[in-house]
Amino acid sequence: MGKADTHLHTHYSGFSQLSKYMKFPESVIGPEVQVDRMRALGYQVMAITDHDETAGAFRGEKYARKFDDIDFIVGEEVTTQDGEIIGLFLNEKIPPGLSAEETVDIIRSQDGIVIAPHPFSFHVPGLQERILGLDIDGFETINGGHPDRYSNRFAKMVMDSFPGKWADLAGSDAHSVYTSGTCWTEFEGSTADDFRKSILKRTTRAAGTAAPPFGQVQWSAEVVIGGQKLLTRKLQGKLEADDGDQLAYKILSIDKIKAAAGLLAGSLYLFPPVICLATSLSLAYLGIGSRRMIRTSGERLDAIKGIVREKDVKNVKPML
């Protein structure tokens, strides 16, 4: 069986908006680092799926051509009006902000594969029940960025309720080497083409677990340190941006006062009590949210089964 990770990020993913006044780099590592990491872990197939950008994926594809032990897939995690969608085997960038249906149509026009990442997440944008009415090939039942007790488990419950309806996938959602390698998709064969066929045949299998909380702490420290380095280069007049590098573009656009403030805020965050407090608050939020969602998971699953049954009845053609 081959191993694939088709949900990986680089610094081309830009920023996440934590609040009105605070932004956080999604990643500070380059595409080459992700390729090297997947090779070191023994994966046969990988995809870089930056947020609303393919420049990093095409750069990673070019680098991966040097090696014969890894197959590379160009992907993108697209922000839609209805939640995030991953397109795999893409030829060009897909614009964000469209409806889920429009986004799926564009992926299909490129002969791409449509995946729903973290579909039932309660803390990042997932498609939720919209997966039931969309032309998707599969969804993640294990997402490495979801250590909570609800999101992955409920996705697995939905997948198991409808055998063969969707491909069962796992993606590390790794924004750092510290959070990659904990989960993967197993498939028949060893190449990207084999992986595609296995998705279409619905023979893939999600394996592994979400990344541990300490890995997320390491990632957060990594992006703060990496961001500080970029801010320093900006203040020194040495920072340049490649095409599609959303992170560098954003840092270049801010004035020197905001850059200096960012350096100070980053230093405060790295102070041990602060980073430990942030981690504790995050885990508490996930725990409270999980308990709230678990209480209604049975009713929600029953409702989903009802929706699917109704759609199946409508799709049955009458006998003539």
C-alpha positions in Angstrom: 0.0 0.0 0.0 1.2 3.5 -0.8 1.1 6.4 1.6 0.0 9.9 0.7 -0.3 13.3 2.4 -2.4 15.6 0.2 -2.9 18.5 2.7 0.3 20.4 3.3 1.0 24.1 3.6 3.9 26.5 3.0 4.6 30.2 3.5 2.6 30.8 0.3 -0.5 30.3 2.5 -0.1 33.8 3.9 -1.9 34.9 7.1 -4.8 33.8 9.2 -6.9 36.5 10.9 -7.1 35.6 14.6 -8.9 38.8 15.5 -9.6 42.3 14.2 -6.2 43.4 15.2 -4.1 40.3 15.1 -2.8 38.2 12.2 -0.8 35.0 12.4 1.4 33.5 9.6 -0.1 30.2 8.4 3.4 28.8 7.8 7.0 30.0 7.4 8.5 27.0 5.6 9.2 26.6 1.9 7.8 24.0 -0.5 11.2 22.3 -0.7 11.1 21.7 3.1 7.8 19.9 2.8 9.1 17.8 -0.1 12.2 16.8 1.9 10.0 16.0 5.0 7.7 13.7 3.0 10.6 11.9 1.5 12.2 11.4 4.9 9.0 9.9 6.2 8.8 7.5 3.3 5.6 8.8 1.6 5.2 8.0 -2.1 2.7 10.8 -2.9 2.3 14.3 -1.6 0.4 17.5 -2.5 1.0 21.1 -1.4 -2.4 22.8 -0.8 -1.8 26.4 0.2 -4.7 28.6 1.0 -6.0 30.3 -2.2 -2.7 29.9 -4.0 -0.8 27.5 -6.2 2.5 29.2 -6.7 4.1 27.3 -3.8 2.7 24.0 -5.2 4.2 24.6 -8.6 7.5 25.5 -7.0 7.4 22.3 -5.0 6.5 20.3 -8.1 9.6 21.6 -9.8 11.8 20.7 -6.9 10.3 17.2 -6.5 11.2 16.3 -10.1 14.8 15.9 -8.9 13.7 12.7 -7.0 12.3 9.4 -8.1 10.9 8.3 -4.7 8.1 10.9 -4.5 5.2 11.8 -6.8 4.0 15.4 -6.5 0.4 16.7 -6.9 -0.4 20.4 -7.4 -3.3 21.3 -5.1 -5.0 24.3 -3.5 -7.2 24.7 -0.4 -9.8 27.1 -1.8 -11.8 29.5 0.4 -15.5 29.4 -0.8 -18.6 31.1 0.4 -19.6 27.7 2.0 -16.4 26.4 3.5 -13.0 25.2 2.3 -12.5 22.8 -0.6 -9.3 21.1 -1.7 -8.6 20.7 -5.4 -6.0 18.2 -6.5 -4.3 17.6 -9.9 -4.7 21.3 -10.8 -3.3 23.1 -13.7 -3.9 26.7 -12.5 -5.0 28.7 -9.5 -8.7 28.7 -8.5 -10.0 32.1 -7.3 -11.4 32.3 -3.8 -14.8 33.6 -2.7 -17.0 31.7 -5.2 -19.8 29.4 -4.2 -18.9 25.8 -3.5 -20.7 24.7 -6.7 -18.7 27.1 -8.8 -15.5 26.0 -7.2 -16.2 22.4 -7.8 -17.0 23.1 -11.4 -13.7 24.9 -12.0 -11.8 22.0 -10.4 -13.7 19.5 -12.7 -12.9 21.7 -15.7 -9.2 21.1 -14.9 -9.8 17.3 -14.6 -9.1 17.7 -10.9 -10.2 15.7 -7.8 -12.5 17.4 -5.3 -11.9 16.8 -1.5 -13.6 18.3 1.5 -11.0 19.0 4.2 -12.1 18.8 7.9 -15.8 18.8 6.8 -17.4 18.8 10.2 -15.0 21.1 12.1 -16.5 23.5 14.6 -13.5 25.8 14.6 -12.3 26.2 11.0 -14.4 26.6 7.8 -15.7 23.1 6.8 -18.5 22.3 4.3 -20.6 20.6 7.0 -23.8 19.1 5.5 -23.0 20.8 2.2 -21.0 17.7 1.3 -24.2 15.8 0.8 -25.3 17.9 -2.2 -21.9 18.5 -3.8 -20.0 16.5 -6.5 -17.1 15.7 -4.2 -14.8 12.6 -4.5 -14.0 12.2 -0.8 -13.5 13.9 2.5 -11.0 13.8 5.4 -12.0 11.6 8.3 -8.7 12.3 9.9 -7.4 15.9 9.8 -4.1 16.4 11.6 -5.0 19.9 12.8 -8.0 18.6 14.7 -7.0 17.0 18.1 -10.5 17.7 19.5 -12.7 14.8 20.3 -15.5 15.6 17.8 -14.5 16.7 14.3 -12.6 13.7 13.0 -14.8 11.2 14.9 -18.0 12.6 13.5 -16.6 12.6 10.0 -15.7 8.9 10.4 -19.2 8.2 11.6 -20.6 9.7 8.5 -18.1 7.9 6.2 -18.9 4.6 7.8 -22.6 5.1 7.4 -22.3 5.2 3.6 -19.7 2.6 2.5 -18.4 3.4 -1.0 -20.1 6.8 -1.4 -16.9 8.8 -0.8 -13.2 8.2 -0.6 -11.9 8.0 2.9 -8.9 10.3 3.3 -6.5 11.7 5.9 -4.5 14.9 5.6 -2.0 16.2 8.1 -3.0 19.9 7.3 0.7 20.4 8.3 1.8 24.0 8.4 5.2 22.9 9.8 7.4 19.8 9.8 6.4 19.4 13.5 2.8 18.5 12.6 3.4 16.3 9.5 3.6 12.5 9.5 1.0 11.8 12.2 -1.7 10.8 9.6 -1.9 9.7 6.0 -4.0 8.1 3.3 -3.3 4.6 2.3 -4.0 3.6 -1.3 -3.5 0.8 -3.8 -0.2 1.3 -5.7 2.6 3.8 -5.3 2.2 6.6 -7.8 0.1 9.7 -8.0 -1.9 8.1 -10.8 -2.5 5.1 -8.6 -3.7 7.4 -5.8 -6.1 9.1 -8.2 -7.6 5.8 -9.3 -7.9 4.6 -5.7 -9.9 7.7 -4.8 -12.2 7.2 -7.8 -12.6 3.5 -6.8 -13.2 4.5 -3.2 -10.5 2.1 -2.0 -8.4 4.7 0.0 -8.1 4.4 3.8 -7.4 7.1 6.3 -4.7 6.1 8.9 -3.0 7.7 11.8 -4.1 10.4 14.3 -4.2 14.1 14.6 -1.0 15.9 15.6 -0.5 16.1 19.4 -0.9 19.5 21.1 2.9 19.9 21.6 3.3 19.7 17.8 0.9 22.7 17.5 2.9 24.6 20.2 6.1 23.9 18.2 4.4 25.2 15.0 3.2 28.4 16.7 6.6 29.1 18.0 8.1 28.4 14.6 5.8 30.8 12.8 6.4 33.5 15.3 10.2 33.2 15.0 10.0 33.0 11.3 7.7 36.0 11.2 10.2 38.0 13.3 13.0 37.1 10.9 10.9 38.4 7.9 9.9 41.6 9.8 13.6 42.2 10.6 14.5 41.8 6.9 11.7 44.2 6.0 13.1 46.8 8.5 16.6 46.3 7.0 15.2 46.7 3.4 16.3 43.2 2.5 12.9 41.4 2.1 11.7 40.5 -1.4 8.6 38.6 -2.5 8.2 35.9 -5.1 5.0 35.8 -7.2 2.2 34.4 -5.1 4.1 34.8 -1.8 1.2 36.2 0.3 3.2 36.3 3.5 6.0 38.4 2.1 3.6 40.7 0.2 1.7 41.4 3.4 4.8 42.2 5.5 6.2 44.5 2.7 2.9 46.4 2.8 3.0 47.4 6.4 4.8 50.4 7.7 7.9 50.3 9.9 6.0 51.2 13.1 3.7 48.2 12.6 6.7 46.0 11.8 8.4 47.0 15.0 5.2 46.4 17.0 5.0 42.9 15.4 8.5 42.2 16.6 7.7 43.2 20.1 4.4 41.2 20.2 6.2 38.1 18.8 8.8 38.3 21.6 6.1 38.5 24.2 4.3 35.5 22.8 7.5 33.4 23.0 7.9 34.2 26.7 7.2 30.7 28.2 4.2 31.7 30.5 2.4 33.3 27.5 2.8 30.5 25.1 1.8 28.0 27.7 -1.3 30.1 28.6 -2.2 30.4 24.9 -2.0 26.6 24.5 -4.1 25.9 27.6 -6.8 28.3 26.5 -6.8 26.7 23.0 -7.2 23.2 24.5 -9.9 24.4 26.9 -11.8 25.9 23.9 -11.6 22.7 22.0 -12.7 20.7 25.0 -15.8 22.8 25.6 -16.7 22.8 21.9 -16.3 19.1 21.6 -18.5 18.4 24.5 -21.2 20.7 23.1 -21.0 19.0 19.7 -21.0 15.5 21.0 -24.2 16.0 22.8 -26.1 16.3 19.5 -24.0 14.1 17.3 -26.6 11.2 17.3 -29.4 13.5 16.2 -27.1 15.1 13.6 -26.1 11.8 12.1 -29.7 10.6 11.9 -30.6 13.8 10.1 -27.7 13.3 7.6 -28.9 9.7 7.0 -32.4 11.1 6.3 -31.1 13.6 3.8 -29.1 11.0 1.9 -32.0 8.5 1.8 -34.2 11.3 0.4 -31.7 12.1 -2.3 -31.3 8.5 -3.2 -35.1 8.0 -3.6 -35.3 11.1 -5.9 -32.4 9.8 -8.0 -34.0 6.4 -8.6 -35.5 6.3 -12.2 -39.0 4.9 -12.4 -39.4 1.6 -14.3 -41.1 2.0 -17.7 
